[in-house]
Amino acid sequence: MTITEERPPSPQTVTFEAILPPAMAQRAEESGVKRAALDPLNVFVLSLLGGAFISFGAIFATTVSAGTSLISGGGLAGAVSVPYGITRLLSGLVFSTGLLTIIIAGAELFTGNNLIVMAWASGKVKLRAVLLNWVIVLCGNIIGAVATAVLAFSTTQYTFGGGGVGLTALATAQAKAALPFGPAFALGIMCNALVCIAVWMCFSARTNIDRAVAAIPPIAAFAAAGFEHCIANAYFIPVGLLIKAKAPDSFWTMIGKTPADYPDLTLANFVHNMIPVTLGNAFGGSIMVAAVYWFVYLRAKPNI
């Protein structure tokens, strides 16, 4: 009998190299197929979380921006003069907490789900499934964001910093509610092009550190630049409306303002903002990112 030496199995090769764009496109397509096939109830619950997580990023950004004279526009004792760009940079960096939480903890976000278009364009997902996912996720995100605004208002956190947090929240909501349709639509396009670029780059990641490094710069860029995100606005404007309608007189005395100083901050203008921003977000994510990368990496190649 011949005895042969058994060789131990070769260890699996481990690599930390980033995944390259062609493989990223495959990942994005597979992710779209899986997301479109999720149970609608699970999608809705995860969408509520997505709206809440984006709102937490918005709360963080509002708090970091509070108490600066360029943000408050005056009227707050002890306000510190900070260069506009620095304030916006810090605000954008902390706002990225929202998307990172969604990506790592797991949740559904309408703007990121625009990338499902890649799976639809490849014929792996029906248009009806894409639209159903978008409707459920959009509704869940908005409900989650508005509910978070109600909860945030009930904490009276807007009175922190001598009313600086509330003053910043009001200024932010007023500026968004006052946007005309055209600029709101264009700002929405710019915003979700960056959001979907952030999600797209996360398909190159192998670790959560990779995901954070990939996602933070585009998210910080859109938030710092003042681009419009429909789910973030579903927090920013409602919390401003709540402060305007229900904050006690002591708060208005503290910040040196009155509700009349925010004439555009109305429920009607909230709706008028959400429509163009949502349309712009859908265009920016679906056409400027999903369709482009599908065309480059996934479309059928002719036989030569």
Secondary structure as UniProt FT lines:
FT   HELIX           21..36
FT   HELIX           40..65
FT   TURN            66..67
FT   HELIX           69..72
FT   TURN            77..78
FT   HELIX           84..95
FT   HELIX           97..101
FT   HELIX           102..106
FT   TURN            110..111
FT   HELIX           112..116
FT   HELIX           117..121
FT   TURN            122..123
FT   HELIX           127..154
FT   TURN            155..156
FT   HELIX           157..159
FT   TURN            160..163
FT   HELIX           164..177
FT   HELIX           181..202
FT   TURN            203..204
FT   HELIX           208..225
FT   HELIX           230..246
FT   HELIX           249..255
FT   HELIX           259..261
FT   TURN            263..264
FT   HELIX           267..285
FT   HELIX           286..291
FT   HELIX           292..297
//
